[in-house]
Amino acid sequence: MRALSTSLSALLMAAAGVHGQSGMVQPSVTVGGGSAPASTTVGADIVDPDSPVGRQYAAQQRRRVDMERALYKIRAQYIRDIRNPELRQIGITKIRDFTDPAVFPSLLKIFGREGDDVRVAILDHLADQQTAQADATLATAAVYGDTAAYRKQASDRLIRRTGEAGGVPYYVRATIAGALRDGSNEVLASAANLANVLDLVDAIPMLINAQIGGGTTAQLGSGGGDTSLAYILVGKQQAFVSDLTPIVADSAVGFDPTLSVVTEGVVLRVIDAVVLTYRVEVHNALVGLSSRAWGQPTDRLGWDNKAWERWYVKEFKPAWDRAHAGTAGPG
């Protein structure tokens, strides 16, 4: 499974003591390039091992190591290469005994390559915890899961949990924010769809930044050299005798011709190229989320990131702040 590292997930759990249920971690609205760091406060607290959050994080790490040993033992005895359904069920029951938030990310890591019965049971176990930390691990599975079916199963449980909780916890928002900032195309699509379904209005700036990726420039043939990224030749070739060498022997004479080819036509050389990725799923999620929040269709903005930036800064955010005065708004 392509998942958040255990340390990052544990960091998100440890950060609760500082942030509680704060707004979503997000970059400033600098559309079309870069983003601000996710959270300077969390980073500073974790770096200092003597801070309360740092000590809590260290204690979680120690507990996690001990619990991971026990989980690996359960996997070896009851899950890995075991086909007996009764033994597998015993292993699943033992897994359910692990309710410490520090070990939740390890459940995805250790059992990420096992059968669907085990992986789905872990998702159910996380949903049954009814805690923000378990919900964040569900968000990790929903975004970084290795198959679309598994991501949907995790997403369905997370949607149900947020509905029961009456809101989206900070941990879940932070997980989605991290995926929208640093994820691959597949991860970005999953995170965008999840932000859309969960109505995370404060994710709109990140969706704007993420809908177009790339901007990579390839320059192999610049500087007057003969190399090219590619070329297209449309022409006609004609053979001709470019040299003729006489060969003489007793009572005989001959010639050894040298044939060459001349080309007449047009050559199109591609020397430099810029590659852009239009992420359709991210764009569709952005249009759907922003249209619902705005109360008007936003598809007119298309793929123009500058137009999206102007709309967000000059139209949407002021209107949102007026409508939600006294409550946490986007950005």
C-alpha positions in Angstrom: 0.0 0.0 0.0 1.2 3.5 -0.8 0.5 5.0 2.6 1.6 7.8 4.7 4.6 6.8 6.7 4.0 5.6 10.3 5.9 8.5 11.7 3.8 11.1 9.8 0.6 9.5 10.8 1.8 9.4 14.4 2.8 13.0 14.1 -0.8 13.9 13.1 -2.1 12.0 16.1 0.4 13.7 18.5 -0.6 17.1 17.1 -4.0 16.9 18.6 -2.9 18.4 21.8 -1.9 21.6 20.0 -4.5 22.0 17.3 -7.6 20.2 18.4 -10.2 20.5 15.7 -8.7 23.4 13.8 -9.2 24.3 10.2 -7.7 22.4 7.3 -4.0 22.7 6.8 -3.7 24.4 3.4 -1.4 26.5 1.3 -2.0 30.2 0.5 -3.8 30.8 -2.8 -0.7 30.9 -5.1 -2.3 29.2 -8.1 -0.1 27.7 -10.6 3.0 27.2 -8.5 4.1 25.9 -5.2 2.4 25.9 -1.8 3.1 26.9 1.7 4.2 24.4 4.3 1.3 22.4 5.8 1.8 23.5 9.4 4.7 25.2 11.0 3.4 24.8 14.5 3.2 21.0 14.3 6.7 20.8 12.9 8.1 22.9 15.6 6.4 21.0 18.4 7.6 17.6 17.1 11.1 18.8 16.6 11.5 19.7 20.2 11.6 16.4 22.2 11.1 18.2 25.5 7.8 19.7 24.5 4.6 18.0 25.7 3.7 17.0 22.2 7.2 15.7 21.6 7.1 13.5 24.7 3.7 12.2 23.8 5.0 11.4 20.3 8.0 9.5 21.7 5.8 7.5 24.1 3.5 6.6 21.2 6.5 5.4 19.2 7.7 3.1 22.0 4.2 1.6 22.3 3.9 1.2 18.6 7.1 -0.8 18.3 5.9 -3.2 21.0 2.5 -3.6 19.4 4.0 -4.1 15.9 5.9 -7.1 17.2 2.7 -8.6 18.5 0.9 -7.9 15.2 3.6 -9.5 13.1 3.3 -12.6 15.3 -0.4 -12.7 14.8 0.1 -12.4 11.0 2.6 -15.3 11.0 0.4 -17.6 13.1 -3.1 -16.8 11.8 -3.0 -14.9 8.6 0.0 -15.3 6.4 -0.2 -18.5 4.2 -3.2 -19.7 6.3 -6.2 -20.8 4.4 -8.3 -22.2 7.2 -11.1 -19.7 7.7 -11.4 -20.4 11.4 -7.8 -19.7 12.1 -8.0 -16.5 10.0 -11.0 -15.4 12.0 -9.1 -16.0 15.2 -6.4 -13.7 13.9 -8.9 -11.1 12.9 -10.4 -11.2 16.4 -7.0 -10.8 18.0 -6.3 -7.8 15.7 -9.5 -6.1 17.1 -7.8 -6.0 20.5 -5.5 -3.3 19.3 -7.2 0.0 20.0 -4.3 2.3 20.8 -4.2 5.1 18.2 -0.4 4.8 17.9 -0.8 1.4 16.1 -3.6 2.3 13.7 -1.2 3.2 10.8 0.7 0.0 11.5 -2.4 -2.0 10.8 -2.5 -0.8 7.3 1.3 -1.4 6.8 1.5 -4.9 8.3 -1.7 -6.3 6.8 -1.7 -4.3 3.6 -0.9 -7.3 1.3 -3.2 -9.8 3.0 -6.6 -11.0 1.7 -9.7 -8.9 1.5 -11.2 -10.5 4.5 -8.4 -9.2 6.7 -8.1 -5.8 5.1 -11.9 -5.1 5.2 -12.0 -6.3 8.8 -9.4 -3.8 9.7 -11.4 -1.0 8.0 -14.4 -2.1 10.1 -12.3 -2.2 13.2 -11.1 1.4 12.6 -14.6 2.6 11.9 -15.8 1.0 15.2 -13.3 3.0 17.2 -15.3 6.2 16.6 -12.2 8.4 17.2 -10.6 11.1 15.1 -7.3 9.1 14.9 -9.0 6.1 13.6 -10.9 8.2 11.1 -7.5 9.7 9.9 -6.3 6.1 9.3 -9.4 5.4 7.3 -8.6 8.6 5.3 -5.1 7.3 4.6 -6.6 4.0 3.3 -9.2 5.9 1.2 -6.5 8.1 -0.4 -3.4 5.8 -0.6 -5.1 2.4 -1.0 -3.6 0.1 -3.7 -6.9 -0.6 -5.5 -10.0 1.4 -6.4 -12.3 -1.1 -4.6 -10.3 -0.8 -1.4 -10.2 2.9 -1.5 -14.0 3.0 -2.0 -14.5 0.7 1.0 -12.4 2.9 3.2 -14.1 6.0 1.8 -17.6 4.7 2.4 -16.7 4.0 6.1 -15.1 7.4 6.5 -18.1 9.2 5.0 -20.4 7.3 7.4 -18.1 8.1 10.4 -18.0 11.9 9.6 -21.7 11.9 9.3 -22.1 10.3 12.7 -19.5 12.7 14.2 -21.2 15.8 12.6 -18.0 17.0 11.1 -14.6 16.2 9.6 -11.8 15.9 12.2 -8.6 17.8 11.9 -6.6 14.6 11.4 -8.7 13.7 8.3 -8.3 17.2 6.9 -4.5 17.0 7.4 -4.3 13.7 5.7 -6.3 14.9 2.7 -4.2 18.2 2.6 -1.0 16.2 2.5 -2.2 14.1 -0.4 -3.3 17.1 -2.4 0.0 18.8 -1.8 2.5 15.9 -2.5 0.5 13.0 -4.1 0.9 11.3 -7.4 -1.9 11.7 -10.0 -3.8 8.7 -8.6 -3.5 9.8 -5.1 -4.5 13.4 -6.0 -7.6 12.1 -7.7 -8.6 10.1 -4.6 -7.9 13.0 -2.3 -9.8 15.4 -4.5 -12.9 13.1 -4.7 -12.8 12.6 -0.9 -12.6 16.4 -0.3 -15.5 16.8 -2.7 -17.7 14.2 -1.0 -16.8 15.5 2.5 -17.6 19.1 1.4 -14.2 20.4 2.5 -14.6 24.0 1.3 -11.2 24.9 2.7 -9.6 22.5 0.3 -10.6 24.6 -2.7 -7.2 26.5 -3.0 -5.3 23.2 -3.0 -7.7 21.7 -5.6 -7.0 24.8 -7.8 -3.3 24.2 -7.4 -3.6 20.5 -8.1 -5.8 20.5 -11.2 -2.9 21.2 -13.5 0.4 19.5 -12.9 3.8 19.4 -14.6 5.3 22.4 -16.3 8.4 20.3 -16.9 10.6 21.6 -19.6 12.8 19.2 -21.6 15.8 20.7 -23.5 18.0 18.2 -25.2 18.7 19.9 -28.5 19.1 23.5 -27.5 22.4 25.4 -28.0 22.7 24.7 -31.7 23.6 21.0 -31.3 22.3 18.2 -33.5 20.3 16.4 -30.8 16.5 16.6 -30.8 13.7 15.4 -28.6 12.0 14.1 -31.8 11.8 14.9 -35.5 9.5 14.3 -38.4 10.9 14.0 -42.0 8.6 14.4 -45.0 10.7 14.0 -48.2 11.9 12.1 -51.2 15.2 10.2 -51.4 17.1 9.8 -54.7 20.1 7.5 -55.1 23.0 8.6 -57.3 26.6 7.6 -58.0 28.8 9.8 -56.0 32.1 8.1 -56.9 33.4 5.7 -59.5 36.6 3.7 -58.9 38.2 2.0 -62.0 39.4 -1.5 -61.6 42.0 -2.8 -64.1 43.3 -6.3 -64.7 45.0 -8.2 -67.6 42.8 -7.8 -70.6 40.0 -6.5 -68.5 38.7 -3.2 -67.0 35.8 -2.4 -64.8 34.3 0.2 -62.4 33.3 0.1 -58.7 30.6 2.6 -58.1 29.8 4.3 -54.8 26.1 4.9 -54.3 24.8 7.8 -52.1 21.3 9.1 -51.3 20.2 12.7 -51.5 17.0 13.7 -49.5 14.7 16.5 -50.6 11.8 17.7 -48.4 11.1 19.1 -45.0 12.4 18.2 -41.5 10.5 19.2 -38.3 12.7 19.1 -35.3 11.3 19.2 -31.7 14.1 20.8 -29.6 12.3 21.9 -26.5 9.0 20.7 -24.9 6.9 21.6 -21.9 4.7 18.8 -20.4 1.5 19.7 -18.6 -0.9 17.2 -16.9 -4.6 18.1 -16.9 -6.0 16.1 -14.0 -9.7 15.7 -15.0 -10.8 14.0 -11.7 -9.3 16.8 -9.6 -10.9 19.4 -11.9 -14.3 17.8 -11.7 -14.1 17.6 -7.9 -13.1 21.3 -7.8 -16.0 22.3 -10.0 -18.5 20.2 -8.0 -17.3 21.4 -4.6 -17.0 25.0 -5.5 -20.3 25.1 -7.3 -22.2 23.8 -4.3 -20.4 26.1 -1.9 -20.8 29.2 -4.2 -24.4 28.4 -5.1 -23.6 29.0 -8.8 -21.9 27.0 -11.5 -18.1 27.5 -11.6 -17.4 25.4 -14.7 -17.1 28.7 -16.7 -13.6 29.1 -15.1 -12.4 26.0 -17.0 -8.7 25.2 -16.7 -7.6 28.9 -16.2 -5.9 28.8 -12.8 -5.5 32.6 -12.8 -9.3 33.0 -13.3 -9.8 30.5 -10.4 -7.5 32.5 -8.2 -9.3 35.8 -8.9 -12.6 34.2 -8.3 -11.6 32.7 -5.0 -9.8 35.8 -3.6 -12.2 38.5 -4.9 -15.6 36.8 -5.1 -15.9 33.5 -3.2 -13.9 34.1 0.0 -15.4 37.5 0.8 -18.9 36.2 0.3 -18.2 33.1 2.3 -16.7 35.1 5.2 -19.8 37.4 5.2 -22.1 34.4 5.2 -20.2 32.6 7.9 -19.2 35.5 10.1 -18.1 34.2 13.5 -17.3 30.7 12.2 -14.2 29.2 10.7 -14.0 29.9 7.0 -11.9 28.7 4.1 -8.3 29.8 4.1 
